[in-house]
Amino acid sequence: MEEPSNSPGVTGRFRPPPDLPKPLVDLWPVVIVGTVLWFLASLVLLLAGIRGVWLWTTLAGGGLGFVGMAIMAWQRAASRRGSRGAQRGL
């Protein structure tokens, strides 16, 4: 015996979960905060006089944050254009 469904057109016991709220799904704040933290860590290392692999690691982390922002903007523009290969819902 099948259980009643709350939404029309959905049959069976398993209904798709509802969409999460936009603030919980938005990646921009996470990427921006992460990038700023990497650059703050590099600033702290510079002020402390620590050079070497840790400084380059923090600078690489900040640089990759900028690359991530560029890719996210590129995907969002492709999605708005209606490009076939673009991710949806950005």
C-alpha positions in Angstrom: 0.0 0.0 0.0 1.4 3.4 -1.0 1.5 6.3 1.4 -0.1 9.5 0.4 2.0 12.1 -1.2 1.9 15.8 -0.3 2.8 17.1 -3.8 0.9 16.3 -6.9 2.6 14.2 -9.5 5.0 12.5 -7.1 4.3 8.8 -6.6 5.8 6.4 -4.2 7.2 6.6 -0.7 10.2 8.8 -1.5 9.7 12.4 -2.4 12.5 14.7 -3.5 13.9 16.9 -0.7 13.0 20.6 -0.8 15.6 23.0 -2.1 17.9 24.6 0.5 17.6 28.3 1.2 19.8 30.5 -0.9 22.1 31.7 2.0 23.0 28.1 2.8 23.9 27.3 -0.8 25.7 30.5 -2.0 29.4 29.9 -2.4 30.6 33.4 -2.8 30.8 34.3 0.9 32.7 31.2 1.7 35.3 31.7 -1.2 35.7 35.4 -0.3 36.2 34.7 3.4 38.7 31.9 2.6 40.7 34.0 0.2 40.9 36.9 2.7 42.0 34.5 5.4 44.8 33.2 3.2 46.0 36.7 2.5 45.8 37.7 6.1 47.9 34.7 7.0 50.5 35.7 4.5 50.5 39.2 5.9 51.0 37.8 9.4 53.9 35.7 8.2 55.5 38.7 6.5 55.2 40.8 9.6 56.6 38.0 11.7 59.6 37.8 9.4 58.8 34.2 8.4 59.9 33.4 4.8 60.0 30.2 3.0 57.4 27.5 2.2 54.7 28.8 4.6 54.7 32.2 3.0 54.5 30.7 -0.5 51.7 28.3 0.7 49.6 31.2 2.0 50.1 33.2 -1.2 49.2 30.2 -3.3 46.0 29.7 -1.3 45.0 33.3 -1.8 45.8 33.1 -5.5 43.7 29.9 -5.9 40.9 31.8 -4.2 41.0 34.3 -7.0 41.1 31.6 -9.6 38.0 30.0 -7.9 36.2 33.3 -8.0 37.0 33.7 -11.7 35.7 30.2 -12.4 32.5 30.8 -10.4 31.9 34.1 -12.3 32.5 32.3 -15.6 30.1 29.5 -14.8 27.4 32.0 -13.6 27.8 34.0 -16.9 27.5 30.8 -18.9 24.4 29.7 -17.0 22.7 33.1 -17.6 23.6 32.9 -21.3 21.9 29.5 -21.5 25.1 27.6 -22.5 24.5 23.8 -22.7 27.5 22.8 -20.6 26.9 25.3 -17.8 25.8 24.4 -14.4 22.3 25.4 -13.5 21.0 27.1 -10.4 24.0 29.4 -9.8 
